[in-house]
Amino acid sequence: MPPANPAALDFLLTRRSRPARTLGLPVPGGADLRTILTAAARTPDHGKLEPWRFIVLNRAALSAMAGRVGARGAALGLDPEKLAKTRDEYAMAHLAVIVVASPKESDKIPLSEQTYSAGAVCLAALNAALAAGWGANWLSGWPSRDLELTAWLGLEPHENIAGIIHLGTETAAPSDRPRPDIDAITTWFAP
């Protein structure tokens, strides 16, 4: 038998995202955030292309983002109640990391694998934050797909947002949620 890491396995079997609205102060500082991002960057990356990058939004940047989301949503004619909820995701937040999918030209590594790698970076950042004791939540929503907002954030035309990882201190413990029935979603292939 290979050596096991029971603590890591227990963490993965019991991990639970923390709702973004329940994340308060303090937030990870520079060294803690660097550790989280370093762990996230260890994601499988065929061809060593690094088809992703990070944008860190501190409190001031999140406040500016909330204002942009509000103005853009109003210009798009979005439902005011839904718009307020989305705007408040940024207005109430203290720290977030945007994972930008930034595909590279490659004859060997298809775009789909680069996209999957960016998604894996999101999960790795989320899990690294949780493992370090912070609360974390992976969100997206319409602002992450709006070309005007993504351009304002500095994304290039070939880039998109894979996820927005909200970070902070957990202020309320969430209850667990139903988990998938592994037998119902697993096929043991036998030709």
PyMOL commands that place a pseudoatom at each C-alpha (Angstrom):
pseudoatom trace, name=CA, resn=MET, resi=1, chain=A, elem=C, hetatm=0, pos=[0.000, 0.000, 0.000]
pseudoatom trace, name=CA, resn=PRO, resi=2, chain=A, elem=C, hetatm=0, pos=[1.267, 3.504, -0.768]
pseudoatom trace, name=CA, resn=PRO, resi=3, chain=A, elem=C, hetatm=0, pos=[1.583, 5.835, 2.220]
pseudoatom trace, name=CA, resn=ALA, resi=4, chain=A, elem=C, hetatm=0, pos=[-1.682, 7.624, 2.939]
pseudoatom trace, name=CA, resn=ASN, resi=5, chain=A, elem=C, hetatm=0, pos=[-2.335, 11.187, 4.054]
pseudoatom trace, name=CA, resn=PRO, resi=6, chain=A, elem=C, hetatm=0, pos=[-5.457, 10.718, 6.219]
pseudoatom trace, name=CA, resn=ALA, resi=7, chain=A, elem=C, hetatm=0, pos=[-5.649, 14.384, 7.228]
pseudoatom trace, name=CA, resn=ALA, resi=8, chain=A, elem=C, hetatm=0, pos=[-5.719, 15.543, 3.600]
pseudoatom trace, name=CA, resn=LEU, resi=9, chain=A, elem=C, hetatm=0, pos=[-8.278, 12.903, 2.648]
pseudoatom trace, name=CA, resn=ASP, resi=10, chain=A, elem=C, hetatm=0, pos=[-10.492, 13.805, 5.624]
pseudoatom trace, name=CA, resn=PHE, resi=11, chain=A, elem=C, hetatm=0, pos=[-10.288, 17.476, 4.612]
pseudoatom trace, name=CA, resn=LEU, resi=12, chain=A, elem=C, hetatm=0, pos=[-11.378, 16.674, 1.042]
pseudoatom trace, name=CA, resn=LEU, resi=13, chain=A, elem=C, hetatm=0, pos=[-14.210, 14.426, 2.232]
pseudoatom trace, name=CA, resn=THR, resi=14, chain=A, elem=C, hetatm=0, pos=[-15.568, 17.068, 4.608]
pseudoatom trace, name=CA, resn=ARG, resi=15, chain=A, elem=C, hetatm=0, pos=[-14.713, 20.371, 2.919]
pseudoatom trace, name=CA, resn=ARG, resi=16, chain=A, elem=C, hetatm=0, pos=[-17.518, 22.908, 2.626]
pseudoatom trace, name=CA, resn=SER, resi=17, chain=A, elem=C, hetatm=0, pos=[-17.488, 26.297, 0.930]
pseudoatom trace, name=CA, resn=ARG, resi=18, chain=A, elem=C, hetatm=0, pos=[-18.558, 29.216, 3.090]
pseudoatom trace, name=CA, resn=PRO, resi=19, chain=A, elem=C, hetatm=0, pos=[-21.252, 31.501, 1.677]
pseudoatom trace, name=CA, resn=ALA, resi=20, chain=A, elem=C, hetatm=0, pos=[-19.632, 34.736, 0.502]
pseudoatom trace, name=CA, resn=ARG, resi=21, chain=A, elem=C, hetatm=0, pos=[-22.125, 36.841, 2.450]
pseudoatom trace, name=CA, resn=THR, resi=22, chain=A, elem=C, hetatm=0, pos=[-20.875, 35.252, 5.701]
pseudoatom trace, name=CA, resn=LEU, resi=23, chain=A, elem=C, hetatm=0, pos=[-17.206, 36.130, 5.148]
pseudoatom trace, name=CA, resn=GLY, resi=24, chain=A, elem=C, hetatm=0, pos=[-15.925, 38.945, 7.324]
pseudoatom trace, name=CA, resn=LEU, resi=25, chain=A, elem=C, hetatm=0, pos=[-12.702, 40.394, 8.634]
pseudoatom trace, name=CA, resn=PRO, resi=26, chain=A, elem=C, hetatm=0, pos=[-9.885, 39.633, 8.944]
pseudoatom trace, name=CA, resn=VAL, resi=27, chain=A, elem=C, hetatm=0, pos=[-8.907, 38.469, 5.470]
pseudoatom trace, name=CA, resn=PRO, resi=28, chain=A, elem=C, hetatm=0, pos=[-5.714, 36.710, 4.405]
pseudoatom trace, name=CA, resn=GLY, resi=29, chain=A, elem=C, hetatm=0, pos=[-2.765, 39.108, 4.416]
pseudoatom trace, name=CA, resn=GLY, resi=30, chain=A, elem=C, hetatm=0, pos=[0.000, 39.217, 1.840]
pseudoatom trace, name=CA, resn=ALA, resi=31, chain=A, elem=C, hetatm=0, pos=[1.924, 36.116, 2.990]
pseudoatom trace, name=CA, resn=ASP, resi=32, chain=A, elem=C, hetatm=0, pos=[-1.225, 34.032, 3.536]
pseudoatom trace, name=CA, resn=LEU, resi=33, chain=A, elem=C, hetatm=0, pos=[-2.674, 35.069, 0.188]
pseudoatom trace, name=CA, resn=ARG, resi=34, chain=A, elem=C, hetatm=0, pos=[0.622, 34.301, -1.544]
pseudoatom trace, name=CA, resn=THR, resi=35, chain=A, elem=C, hetatm=0, pos=[0.532, 30.784, -0.046]
pseudoatom trace, name=CA, resn=ILE, resi=36, chain=A, elem=C, hetatm=0, pos=[-3.047, 30.269, -1.276]
pseudoatom trace, name=CA, resn=LEU, resi=37, chain=A, elem=C, hetatm=0, pos=[-2.148, 31.467, -4.789]
pseudoatom trace, name=CA, resn=THR, resi=38, chain=A, elem=C, hetatm=0, pos=[1.023, 29.347, -4.814]
pseudoatom trace, name=CA, resn=ALA, resi=39, chain=A, elem=C, hetatm=0, pos=[-1.007, 26.264, -3.928]
pseudoatom trace, name=CA, resn=ALA, resi=40, chain=A, elem=C, hetatm=0, pos=[-3.557, 27.127, -6.634]
pseudoatom trace, name=CA, resn=ALA, resi=41, chain=A, elem=C, hetatm=0, pos=[-0.801, 27.521, -9.229]
pseudoatom trace, name=CA, resn=ARG, resi=42, chain=A, elem=C, hetatm=0, pos=[0.296, 23.901, -8.603]
pseudoatom trace, name=CA, resn=THR, resi=43, chain=A, elem=C, hetatm=0, pos=[-2.755, 22.809, -10.604]
pseudoatom trace, name=CA, resn=PRO, resi=44, chain=A, elem=C, hetatm=0, pos=[-2.188, 20.309, -13.421]
pseudoatom trace, name=CA, resn=ASP, resi=45, chain=A, elem=C, hetatm=0, pos=[-1.142, 22.279, -16.473]
pseudoatom trace, name=CA, resn=HIS, resi=46, chain=A, elem=C, hetatm=0, pos=[-0.335, 20.193, -19.529]
pseudoatom trace, name=CA, resn=GLY, resi=47, chain=A, elem=C, hetatm=0, pos=[2.470, 21.776, -21.502]
pseudoatom trace, name=CA, resn=LYS, resi=48, chain=A, elem=C, hetatm=0, pos=[3.353, 24.153, -18.654]
pseudoatom trace, name=CA, resn=LEU, resi=49, chain=A, elem=C, hetatm=0, pos=[1.450, 26.937, -20.406]
pseudoatom trace, name=CA, resn=GLU, resi=50, chain=A, elem=C, hetatm=0, pos=[0.034, 28.609, -17.276]
pseudoatom trace, name=CA, resn=PRO, resi=51, chain=A, elem=C, hetatm=0, pos=[-3.242, 29.357, -19.080]
pseudoatom trace, name=CA, resn=TRP, resi=52, chain=A, elem=C, hetatm=0, pos=[-4.532, 31.395, -16.132]
pseudoatom trace, name=CA, resn=ARG, resi=53, chain=A, elem=C, hetatm=0, pos=[-3.620, 34.370, -14.001]
pseudoatom trace, name=CA, resn=PHE, resi=54, chain=A, elem=C, hetatm=0, pos=[-4.898, 36.153, -10.890]
pseudoatom trace, name=CA, resn=ILE, resi=55, chain=A, elem=C, hetatm=0, pos=[-6.415, 39.565, -10.185]
pseudoatom trace, name=CA, resn=VAL, resi=56, chain=A, elem=C, hetatm=0, pos=[-6.649, 40.434, -6.478]
pseudoatom trace, name=CA, resn=LEU, resi=57, chain=A, elem=C, hetatm=0, pos=[-9.493, 42.726, -5.458]
pseudoatom trace, name=CA, resn=ASN, resi=58, chain=A, elem=C, hetatm=0, pos=[-8.983, 44.399, -2.070]
pseudoatom trace, name=CA, resn=ARG, resi=59, chain=A, elem=C, hetatm=0, pos=[-11.722, 46.348, -0.281]
pseudoatom trace, name=CA, resn=ALA, resi=60, chain=A, elem=C, hetatm=0, pos=[-11.264, 49.493, -2.395]
pseudoatom trace, name=CA, resn=ALA, resi=61, chain=A, elem=C, hetatm=0, pos=[-11.277, 47.510, -5.649]
pseudoatom trace, name=CA, resn=LEU, resi=62, chain=A, elem=C, hetatm=0, pos=[-14.381, 45.583, -4.554]
pseudoatom trace, name=CA, resn=SER, resi=63, chain=A, elem=C, hetatm=0, pos=[-16.158, 48.849, -3.776]
pseudoatom trace, name=CA, resn=ALA, resi=64, chain=A, elem=C, hetatm=0, pos=[-15.285, 50.140, -7.253]
pseudoatom trace, name=CA, resn=MET, resi=65, chain=A, elem=C, hetatm=0, pos=[-16.452, 46.828, -8.734]
pseudoatom trace, name=CA, resn=ALA, resi=66, chain=A, elem=C, hetatm=0, pos=[-19.774, 47.158, -6.880]
pseudoatom trace, name=CA, resn=GLY, resi=67, chain=A, elem=C, hetatm=0, pos=[-20.263, 50.592, -8.416]
pseudoatom trace, name=CA, resn=ARG, resi=68, chain=A, elem=C, hetatm=0, pos=[-19.441, 49.336, -11.901]
pseudoatom trace, name=CA, resn=VAL, resi=69, chain=A, elem=C, hetatm=0, pos=[-21.737, 46.314, -11.499]
pseudoatom trace, name=CA, resn=GLY, resi=70, chain=A, elem=C, hetatm=0, pos=[-24.570, 48.577, -10.368]
pseudoatom trace, name=CA, resn=ALA, resi=71, chain=A, elem=C, hetatm=0, pos=[-24.147, 51.006, -13.249]
pseudoatom trace, name=CA, resn=ARG, resi=72, chain=A, elem=C, hetatm=0, pos=[-23.692, 48.279, -15.854]
pseudoatom trace, name=CA, resn=GLY, resi=73, chain=A, elem=C, hetatm=0, pos=[-26.649, 46.248, -14.600]
pseudoatom trace, name=CA, resn=ALA, resi=74, chain=A, elem=C, hetatm=0, pos=[-28.873, 49.336, -14.671]
pseudoatom trace, name=CA, resn=ALA, resi=75, chain=A, elem=C, hetatm=0, pos=[-27.727, 50.116, -18.228]
pseudoatom trace, name=CA, resn=LEU, resi=76, chain=A, elem=C, hetatm=0, pos=[-28.613, 46.542, -19.209]
pseudoatom trace, name=CA, resn=GLY, resi=77, chain=A, elem=C, hetatm=0, pos=[-32.057, 46.928, -17.650]
pseudoatom trace, name=CA, resn=LEU, resi=78, chain=A, elem=C, hetatm=0, pos=[-31.591, 44.116, -15.138]
pseudoatom trace, name=CA, resn=ASP, resi=79, chain=A, elem=C, hetatm=0, pos=[-34.198, 43.492, -12.463]
pseudoatom trace, name=CA, resn=PRO, resi=80, chain=A, elem=C, hetatm=0, pos=[-33.381, 46.004, -9.670]
pseudoatom trace, name=CA, resn=GLU, resi=81, chain=A, elem=C, hetatm=0, pos=[-33.758, 43.441, -6.877]
pseudoatom trace, name=CA, resn=LYS, resi=82, chain=A, elem=C, hetatm=0, pos=[-31.483, 40.897, -8.556]
pseudoatom trace, name=CA, resn=LEU, resi=83, chain=A, elem=C, hetatm=0, pos=[-29.041, 43.656, -9.475]
pseudoatom trace, name=CA, resn=ALA, resi=84, chain=A, elem=C, hetatm=0, pos=[-28.866, 44.841, -5.862]
pseudoatom trace, name=CA, resn=LYS, resi=85, chain=A, elem=C, hetatm=0, pos=[-28.081, 41.304, -4.714]
pseudoatom trace, name=CA, resn=THR, resi=86, chain=A, elem=C, hetatm=0, pos=[-25.260, 40.973, -7.247]
pseudoatom trace, name=CA, resn=ARG, resi=87, chain=A, elem=C, hetatm=0, pos=[-23.892, 44.441, -6.491]
pseudoatom trace, name=CA, resn=ASP, resi=88, chain=A, elem=C, hetatm=0, pos=[-23.901, 43.630, -2.762]
pseudoatom trace, name=CA, resn=GLU, resi=89, chain=A, elem=C, hetatm=0, pos=[-21.725, 40.532, -3.390]
pseudoatom trace, name=CA, resn=TYR, resi=90, chain=A, elem=C, hetatm=0, pos=[-18.949, 43.021, -4.130]
pseudoatom trace, name=CA, resn=ALA, resi=91, chain=A, elem=C, hetatm=0, pos=[-20.019, 45.905, -1.873]
pseudoatom trace, name=CA, resn=MET, resi=92, chain=A, elem=C, hetatm=0, pos=[-20.037, 43.668, 1.232]
pseudoatom trace, name=CA, resn=ALA, resi=93, chain=A, elem=C, hetatm=0, pos=[-16.881, 41.701, 0.388]
pseudoatom trace, name=CA, resn=HIS, resi=94, chain=A, elem=C, hetatm=0, pos=[-13.435, 42.369, 1.842]
pseudoatom trace, name=CA, resn=LEU, resi=95, chain=A, elem=C, hetatm=0, pos=[-11.140, 40.334, -0.443]
pseudoatom trace, name=CA, resn=ALA, resi=96, chain=A, elem=C, hetatm=0, pos=[-11.582, 38.376, -3.658]
pseudoatom trace, name=CA, resn=VAL, resi=97, chain=A, elem=C, hetatm=0, pos=[-9.293, 36.763, -6.207]
pseudoatom trace, name=CA, resn=ILE, resi=98, chain=A, elem=C, hetatm=0, pos=[-10.378, 36.615, -9.826]
pseudoatom trace, name=CA, resn=VAL, resi=99, chain=A, elem=C, hetatm=0, pos=[-9.026, 33.595, -11.665]
pseudoatom trace, name=CA, resn=VAL, resi=100, chain=A, elem=C, hetatm=0, pos=[-8.633, 34.626, -15.292]
pseudoatom trace, name=CA, resn=ALA, resi=101, chain=A, elem=C, hetatm=0, pos=[-8.606, 31.899, -17.928]
pseudoatom trace, name=CA, resn=SER, resi=102, chain=A, elem=C, hetatm=0, pos=[-5.843, 33.088, -20.240]
pseudoatom trace, name=CA, resn=PRO, resi=103, chain=A, elem=C, hetatm=0, pos=[-5.368, 30.465, -22.969]
pseudoatom trace, name=CA, resn=LYS, resi=104, chain=A, elem=C, hetatm=0, pos=[-2.097, 30.298, -24.848]
pseudoatom trace, name=CA, resn=GLU, resi=105, chain=A, elem=C, hetatm=0, pos=[-1.473, 29.366, -28.470]
pseudoatom trace, name=CA, resn=SER, resi=106, chain=A, elem=C, hetatm=0, pos=[-0.484, 25.719, -28.640]
pseudoatom trace, name=CA, resn=ASP, resi=107, chain=A, elem=C, hetatm=0, pos=[-0.388, 23.018, -31.276]
pseudoatom trace, name=CA, resn=LYS, resi=108, chain=A, elem=C, hetatm=0, pos=[-0.266, 20.352, -28.558]
pseudoatom trace, name=CA, resn=ILE, resi=109, chain=A, elem=C, hetatm=0, pos=[-2.614, 21.493, -25.785]
pseudoatom trace, name=CA, resn=PRO, resi=110, chain=A, elem=C, hetatm=0, pos=[-6.229, 22.067, -26.860]
pseudoatom trace, name=CA, resn=LEU, resi=111, chain=A, elem=C, hetatm=0, pos=[-8.218, 25.016, -25.591]
pseudoatom trace, name=CA, resn=SER, resi=112, chain=A, elem=C, hetatm=0, pos=[-10.520, 22.678, -23.645]
pseudoatom trace, name=CA, resn=GLU, resi=113, chain=A, elem=C, hetatm=0, pos=[-7.621, 21.362, -21.519]
pseudoatom trace, name=CA, resn=GLN, resi=114, chain=A, elem=C, hetatm=0, pos=[-6.482, 24.916, -20.821]
pseudoatom trace, name=CA, resn=THR, resi=115, chain=A, elem=C, hetatm=0, pos=[-10.019, 25.840, -19.754]
pseudoatom trace, name=CA, resn=TYR, resi=116, chain=A, elem=C, hetatm=0, pos=[-10.235, 22.815, -17.447]
pseudoatom trace, name=CA, resn=SER, resi=117, chain=A, elem=C, hetatm=0, pos=[-6.904, 23.835, -15.909]
pseudoatom trace, name=CA, resn=ALA, resi=118, chain=A, elem=C, hetatm=0, pos=[-8.264, 27.308, -15.123]
pseudoatom trace, name=CA, resn=GLY, resi=119, chain=A, elem=C, hetatm=0, pos=[-11.296, 25.734, -13.441]
pseudoatom trace, name=CA, resn=ALA, resi=120, chain=A, elem=C, hetatm=0, pos=[-8.988, 23.483, -11.461]
pseudoatom trace, name=CA, resn=VAL, resi=121, chain=A, elem=C, hetatm=0, pos=[-7.076, 26.585, -10.297]
pseudoatom trace, name=CA, resn=CYS, resi=122, chain=A, elem=C, hetatm=0, pos=[-10.353, 27.939, -8.889]
pseudoatom trace, name=CA, resn=LEU, resi=123, chain=A, elem=C, hetatm=0, pos=[-10.959, 24.764, -6.888]
pseudoatom trace, name=CA, resn=ALA, resi=124, chain=A, elem=C, hetatm=0, pos=[-7.338, 24.611, -5.759]
pseudoatom trace, name=CA, resn=ALA, resi=125, chain=A, elem=C, hetatm=0, pos=[-7.487, 28.222, -4.512]
pseudoatom trace, name=CA, resn=LEU, resi=126, chain=A, elem=C, hetatm=0, pos=[-10.772, 27.534, -2.741]
pseudoatom trace, name=CA, resn=ASN, resi=127, chain=A, elem=C, hetatm=0, pos=[-9.426, 24.394, -1.075]
pseudoatom trace, name=CA, resn=ALA, resi=128, chain=A, elem=C, hetatm=0, pos=[-6.111, 26.028, -0.159]
pseudoatom trace, name=CA, resn=ALA, resi=129, chain=A, elem=C, hetatm=0, pos=[-7.947, 28.871, 1.560]
pseudoatom trace, name=CA, resn=LEU, resi=130, chain=A, elem=C, hetatm=0, pos=[-10.207, 26.466, 3.444]
pseudoatom trace, name=CA, resn=ALA, resi=131, chain=A, elem=C, hetatm=0, pos=[-7.253, 24.259, 4.409]
pseudoatom trace, name=CA, resn=ALA, resi=132, chain=A, elem=C, hetatm=0, pos=[-5.467, 27.344, 5.748]
pseudoatom trace, name=CA, resn=GLY, resi=133, chain=A, elem=C, hetatm=0, pos=[-8.461, 28.074, 7.993]
pseudoatom trace, name=CA, resn=TRP, resi=134, chain=A, elem=C, hetatm=0, pos=[-10.068, 30.870, 5.993]
pseudoatom trace, name=CA, resn=GLY, resi=135, chain=A, elem=C, hetatm=0, pos=[-13.616, 30.972, 4.718]
pseudoatom trace, name=CA, resn=ALA, resi=136, chain=A, elem=C, hetatm=0, pos=[-13.880, 30.880, 0.932]
pseudoatom trace, name=CA, resn=ASN, resi=137, chain=A, elem=C, hetatm=0, pos=[-16.493, 30.758, -1.814]
pseudoatom trace, name=CA, resn=TRP, resi=138, chain=A, elem=C, hetatm=0, pos=[-16.218, 30.391, -5.601]
pseudoatom trace, name=CA, resn=LEU, resi=139, chain=A, elem=C, hetatm=0, pos=[-18.696, 32.618, -7.443]
pseudoatom trace, name=CA, resn=SER, resi=140, chain=A, elem=C, hetatm=0, pos=[-19.196, 33.840, -10.970]
pseudoatom trace, name=CA, resn=GLY, resi=141, chain=A, elem=C, hetatm=0, pos=[-22.487, 35.404, -12.130]
pseudoatom trace, name=CA, resn=TRP, resi=142, chain=A, elem=C, hetatm=0, pos=[-23.257, 37.683, -15.024]
pseudoatom trace, name=CA, resn=PRO, resi=143, chain=A, elem=C, hetatm=0, pos=[-20.563, 40.294, -14.175]
pseudoatom trace, name=CA, resn=SER, resi=144, chain=A, elem=C, hetatm=0, pos=[-17.894, 37.665, -14.855]
pseudoatom trace, name=CA, resn=ARG, resi=145, chain=A, elem=C, hetatm=0, pos=[-19.214, 37.279, -18.407]
pseudoatom trace, name=CA, resn=ASP, resi=146, chain=A, elem=C, hetatm=0, pos=[-19.939, 40.922, -19.208]
pseudoatom trace, name=CA, resn=LEU, resi=147, chain=A, elem=C, hetatm=0, pos=[-17.392, 42.137, -21.750]
pseudoatom trace, name=CA, resn=GLU, resi=148, chain=A, elem=C, hetatm=0, pos=[-17.521, 45.756, -20.583]
pseudoatom trace, name=CA, resn=LEU, resi=149, chain=A, elem=C, hetatm=0, pos=[-16.785, 44.763, -16.971]
pseudoatom trace, name=CA, resn=THR, resi=150, chain=A, elem=C, hetatm=0, pos=[-14.082, 42.273, -17.902]
pseudoatom trace, name=CA, resn=ALA, resi=151, chain=A, elem=C, hetatm=0, pos=[-12.384, 44.901, -20.092]
pseudoatom trace, name=CA, resn=TRP, resi=152, chain=A, elem=C, hetatm=0, pos=[-12.503, 47.345, -17.155]
pseudoatom trace, name=CA, resn=LEU, resi=153, chain=A, elem=C, hetatm=0, pos=[-10.754, 44.669, -15.056]
pseudoatom trace, name=CA, resn=GLY, resi=154, chain=A, elem=C, hetatm=0, pos=[-7.978, 44.492, -17.666]
pseudoatom trace, name=CA, resn=LEU, resi=155, chain=A, elem=C, hetatm=0, pos=[-8.847, 41.215, -19.389]
pseudoatom trace, name=CA, resn=GLU, resi=156, chain=A, elem=C, hetatm=0, pos=[-7.657, 40.795, -22.948]
pseudoatom trace, name=CA, resn=PRO, resi=157, chain=A, elem=C, hetatm=0, pos=[-10.222, 39.845, -25.637]
pseudoatom trace, name=CA, resn=HIS, resi=158, chain=A, elem=C, hetatm=0, pos=[-9.086, 36.188, -25.598]
pseudoatom trace, name=CA, resn=GLU, resi=159, chain=A, elem=C, hetatm=0, pos=[-9.442, 35.924, -21.788]
pseudoatom trace, name=CA, resn=ASN, resi=160, chain=A, elem=C, hetatm=0, pos=[-12.425, 35.271, -19.545]
pseudoatom trace, name=CA, resn=ILE, resi=161, chain=A, elem=C, hetatm=0, pos=[-13.152, 34.890, -15.860]
pseudoatom trace, name=CA, resn=ALA, resi=162, chain=A, elem=C, hetatm=0, pos=[-13.085, 31.284, -14.674]
pseudoatom trace, name=CA, resn=GLY, resi=163, chain=A, elem=C, hetatm=0, pos=[-14.185, 32.210, -11.171]
pseudoatom trace, name=CA, resn=ILE, resi=164, chain=A, elem=C, hetatm=0, pos=[-14.143, 34.761, -8.396]
pseudoatom trace, name=CA, resn=ILE, resi=165, chain=A, elem=C, hetatm=0, pos=[-12.897, 33.383, -5.081]
pseudoatom trace, name=CA, resn=HIS, resi=166, chain=A, elem=C, hetatm=0, pos=[-14.180, 35.385, -2.107]
pseudoatom trace, name=CA, resn=LEU, resi=167, chain=A, elem=C, hetatm=0, pos=[-12.006, 35.102, 1.006]
pseudoatom trace, name=CA, resn=GLY, resi=168, chain=A, elem=C, hetatm=0, pos=[-12.382, 36.069, 4.635]
pseudoatom trace, name=CA, resn=THR, resi=169, chain=A, elem=C, hetatm=0, pos=[-13.147, 34.887, 8.120]
pseudoatom trace, name=CA, resn=GLU, resi=170, chain=A, elem=C, hetatm=0, pos=[-16.169, 32.678, 8.542]
pseudoatom trace, name=CA, resn=THR, resi=171, chain=A, elem=C, hetatm=0, pos=[-18.824, 34.434, 10.655]
pseudoatom trace, name=CA, resn=ALA, resi=172, chain=A, elem=C, hetatm=0, pos=[-21.461, 31.675, 10.519]
pseudoatom trace, name=CA, resn=ALA, resi=173, chain=A, elem=C, hetatm=0, pos=[-21.010, 27.942, 10.009]
pseudoatom trace, name=CA, resn=PRO, resi=174, chain=A, elem=C, hetatm=0, pos=[-23.092, 26.683, 7.098]
pseudoatom trace, name=CA, resn=SER, resi=175, chain=A, elem=C, hetatm=0, pos=[-24.987, 23.439, 7.372]
pseudoatom trace, name=CA, resn=ASP, resi=176, chain=A, elem=C, hetatm=0, pos=[-23.876, 20.676, 5.071]
pseudoatom trace, name=CA, resn=ARG, resi=177, chain=A, elem=C, hetatm=0, pos=[-25.822, 20.163, 1.896]
pseudoatom trace, name=CA, resn=PRO, resi=178, chain=A, elem=C, hetatm=0, pos=[-26.880, 16.960, 0.157]
pseudoatom trace, name=CA, resn=ARG, resi=179, chain=A, elem=C, hetatm=0, pos=[-24.002, 15.328, -1.691]
pseudoatom trace, name=CA, resn=PRO, resi=180, chain=A, elem=C, hetatm=0, pos=[-24.085, 13.272, -4.899]
pseudoatom trace, name=CA, resn=ASP, resi=181, chain=A, elem=C, hetatm=0, pos=[-24.998, 9.601, -4.760]
pseudoatom trace, name=CA, resn=ILE, resi=182, chain=A, elem=C, hetatm=0, pos=[-21.723, 8.114, -6.002]
pseudoatom trace, name=CA, resn=ASP, resi=183, chain=A, elem=C, hetatm=0, pos=[-23.375, 4.873, -7.110]
pseudoatom trace, name=CA, resn=ALA, resi=184, chain=A, elem=C, hetatm=0, pos=[-25.885, 6.809, -9.220]
pseudoatom trace, name=CA, resn=ILE, resi=185, chain=A, elem=C, hetatm=0, pos=[-23.194, 8.765, -11.084]
pseudoatom trace, name=CA, resn=THR, resi=186, chain=A, elem=C, hetatm=0, pos=[-20.543, 6.055, -11.446]
pseudoatom trace, name=CA, resn=THR, resi=187, chain=A, elem=C, hetatm=0, pos=[-20.318, 3.500, -14.229]
pseudoatom trace, name=CA, resn=TRP, resi=188, chain=A, elem=C, hetatm=0, pos=[-17.870, 0.622, -13.971]
pseudoatom trace, name=CA, resn=PHE, resi=189, chain=A, elem=C, hetatm=0, pos=[-17.093, 0.146, -17.637]
pseudoatom trace, name=CA, resn=ALA, resi=190, chain=A, elem=C, hetatm=0, pos=[-16.790, -3.417, -18.821]
pseudoatom trace, name=CA, resn=PRO, resi=191, chain=A, elem=C, hetatm=0, pos=[-16.492, -3.940, -22.601]
for i in range(1, 191): cmd.bond("trace and resi %d" % i, "trace and resi %d" % (i + 1))
show_as sticks, trace
zoom trace
